[in-house]
């Protein structure tokens, strides 16, 4: 048996975890067809010569797409489309079944003898790992039924192949669901749902869905073992979209013309002209109770060969200071720099915090007489707290709040005398910080334990809402800014959300505004906003050739 890397991970997870018995493997239901390939081709040709030519064209196009994309997908996800032998196969119970396939070869049922074999094993649940569409008695033979992935957002994308249609249709979000199957095609009970930013290539998009979803099935299995029940499924949802099928060459031709060929052309052009990049900038304004439009904000000039982003403003002794990510193009590493503002004048104070690893998103805040900062340090796999010892120029490392965590854009503030941490953690450890918002709490800023809020993390799992983009208070209310991403477009825009509920048990917010990047000339992106009582700061990005960014 040589299942995919993701299936192997699940088998090893179950085998190594003490709360489970060793996994039983159900196999042997391979769809066999005794007709030769030549006989099938002749049969199809007699039925419709056009269809056979279309099928041959599809095969050629798939070869082309695979040749271009597989290498790129494997560069980011090395185990993509890899199969591995099961190491401890002789230690597992293997249930060999026959199965009955439908004439279409899509639907699979178990025979009565198969069902007896499986029932005698007294399994608690069955995990579908790549068979055909299951029907019949198998779905109800175990206590918790059959649990299955659908690597698509079933609210908009029903059918397959996984990750393809979202890229072709330029959808900003791609999703997956984990569901308990029933007899209705694509109508299972959804137990877990997640979404992430759509990639610009089909294979990469499919790969990230596979990798991202696996840890959530593992967590679901642990939850079932702990509580001896399934989580409550989603409520009623109506689905009006058509069922997607890749059943002709037309869609592949569209994909080649719309998606792949422009990228190949752009790659060739970049060999002669420097690559394009989004160069971020920041601007500020004395906002006068948030009454001034963003186009009136004063832009701070980027230093040569660098960009400024993720601004946070803080007042100290009657003066206002902006802290920013300061990225140097020559080593592609961010530092934290400070800028003193006074009316229309500003003084760039330079780098105030640098580490051996990338820093960004310098969230600064007061606690008593002290000023602290939590910069993003995901390249160091932790969340770090710094304390000002000579404001604003000197900072010392105070404490590691979390270790061994793939987290970005962390914000910390007090609500009802409890410290809350809002951070973007990638549960799969693959560097996706665009989709998951996690919330923890502690009674003490320097406490050793940060506890997840009761409703469970992530509280948001959506690239259109999840990633932090700033925070501010106004008239006694708290506001979280979130980044809104497009298809393969990081930081396309941002939303402002009023925090309605934030307790140890629950988080609720409502969107109050959506900001598009049209307030500065030539800007194509904006993903951050912050303010204190007097000064507000925003960032925005313009597309430039890298050579120009290095020289200006």
Secondary structure, 3 states (H helix, E strand, C coil): CCCEHHHHHHHHHHHHCCCCCCCEEEECCCCCCCCCHHHHHHHHHHHCHHHHHHHHHHHHHHHHHHHHHHHHHHHHCCCCCCECCCCCHHHCEEEECCCEECCCCCEEECCHHHHHHHHHCCCCCEECCCCCEECHHHHHCCCCCEEEEECCCCCCCEECCCCHHHHHCCCCEEEEEEEECCCCCCCCEEEEEEEEECCCCHHHHHHHHHHHHHHHHHHHHHHHHHHCCCCCCCCCCCCCCCEECCCCHHHHHHHHHHHHHHHHHHHHHHCCCCCEEEEEEEEEEECCCCCCCHHHCEEECCCCCEEEEEEEEEEECCEEEEEEEEEECCCCEEEEEEEEEECCEEEEEEEEECCCCCCEEEEEEEECCEEEEEEECHHHCEEEEEEEEECCCEEEEEEEEEECCCEEEEEEEEECCEEEEEEEECCCCCCCCCCEEEEEEECCCCCCCCEECCCCCCCEECCCCCCEEEEEEECCEEEEEEEEEECCEEEEEEEEEEEEEECCCCEEEEEEEEECCCCCCCEEECCCEEECCCEEEEEEEEEEEHHHHHHC
